[in-house]
Amino acid sequence: MPGSVFEHYRSLIALRHNDDALALGTFRLLAATHPTAWVILRQWRAPQPGEGRLEQLLLIAQCAREDLPLAGEGGLLADLAAEDLEPEEWAEAEQLLRAGDPDVQPGSGHFGVPEALAGWDSVLLRRRA
């Protein structure tokens, strides 16, 4: 059923099988003390010459019923600046998956950080540096 948790996990597993940054990238937990957000940064640089661009994936998940503000003053991204994550660098990031919106898939043309995540929502973002 489109939009189901099952379909979201299927999409995430398929992406993990096809995306080196997600499968092999370094793992860094951010906002570890936040009471409801789960934030992970994965980074990967292809080992082949000429393909050495840094690829970053940022997963933000709201693990509570309440909405989670991401952008603007008081948003989670502003807090992440203290952990060397610059919010403006993610302004044009590609949205790869979003639990609350089944239309967000790799290549679907969704970009930027959402203003907020609804309760129990998540977003997976990609940027290349």
PEQUI-V398291 format. One record per residue. N is the residue number from 1. BURIAL is + if it has 24 or more other C-alpha atoms within 12 Angstrom, else -. D_FIRST is the distance of its C-alpha to the first C-alpha in Angstrom with 1 decimal. Layout:
n={N & N}
burial={BURIAL & BURIAL}
d_first={D_FIRST & D_FIRST}
//
This chain:
n={1 & 2 & 3 & 4 & 5 & 6 & 7 & 8 & 9 & 10 & 11 & 12 & 13 & 14 & 15 & 16 & 17 & 18 & 19 & 20 & 21 & 22 & 23 & 24 & 25 & 26 & 27 & 28 & 29 & 30 & 31 & 32 & 33 & 34 & 35 & 36 & 37 & 38 & 39 & 40 & 41 & 42 & 43 & 44 & 45 & 46 & 47 & 48 & 49 & 50 & 51 & 52 & 53 & 54 & 55 & 56 & 57 & 58 & 59 & 60 & 61 & 62 & 63 & 64 & 65 & 66 & 67 & 68 & 69 & 70 & 71 & 72 & 73 & 74 & 75 & 76 & 77 & 78 & 79 & 80 & 81 & 82 & 83 & 84 & 85 & 86 & 87 & 88 & 89 & 90 & 91 & 92 & 93 & 94 & 95 & 96 & 97 & 98 & 99 & 100 & 101 & 102 & 103 & 104 & 105 & 106 & 107 & 108 & 109 & 110 & 111 & 112 & 113 & 114 & 115 & 116 & 117 & 118 & 119 & 120 & 121 & 122 & 123 & 124 & 125 & 126 & 127 & 128 & 129}
burial={- & - & - & - & - & - & - & + & - & - & + & + & - & - & - & - & - & - & + & - & + & + & - & - & - & - & - & - & - & + & + & - & - & - & - & + & + & + & + & + & + & + & + & + & + & - & - & - & - & - & - & - & - & - & + & + & + & + & + & + & + & + & - & - & - & - & - & + & + & + & + & - & - & - & - & + & + & - & + & + & - & - & - & - & + & - & + & - & - & + & - & - & + & + & + & + & + & + & + & + & + & + & - & + & + & + & - & - & - & + & + & + & + & + & - & + & + & + & - & + & + & + & + & + & + & + & + & - & -}
d_first={0.0 & 3.9 & 6.4 & 5.7 & 9.0 & 8.0 & 6.8 & 10.0 & 12.1 & 11.3 & 12.5 & 15.4 & 16.5 & 16.6 & 18.6 & 20.9 & 21.7 & 22.6 & 24.3 & 27.7 & 28.0 & 25.0 & 26.0 & 29.8 & 30.7 & 32.8 & 31.2 & 32.7 & 31.7 & 32.5 & 33.0 & 33.4 & 35.1 & 32.5 & 31.5 & 27.8 & 26.9 & 26.1 & 27.4 & 27.7 & 29.5 & 29.4 & 32.0 & 32.7 & 35.5 & 35.4 & 38.5 & 39.4 & 42.2 & 41.1 & 37.6 & 38.7 & 36.7 & 35.2 & 31.5 & 30.1 & 26.7 & 26.4 & 23.7 & 23.9 & 21.9 & 22.7 & 22.8 & 23.7 & 22.9 & 25.3 & 24.9 & 26.5 & 28.8 & 28.8 & 31.2 & 34.7 & 37.4 & 36.1 & 32.7 & 31.6 & 32.4 & 36.0 & 36.2 & 35.0 & 38.0 & 40.2 & 38.3 & 39.1 & 35.8 & 36.8 & 34.3 & 35.6 & 34.8 & 31.0 & 31.3 & 30.2 & 27.8 & 24.6 & 21.4 & 19.4 & 16.3 & 15.7 & 13.5 & 13.8 & 13.2 & 10.5 & 13.1 & 15.5 & 15.6 & 18.9 & 20.9 & 19.1 & 22.3 & 21.7 & 24.9 & 26.8 & 26.4 & 24.7 & 27.2 & 25.4 & 22.3 & 20.9 & 20.8 & 18.5 & 17.7 & 18.7 & 19.7 & 20.9 & 23.8 & 26.0 & 29.6 & 32.2 & 35.8}
//
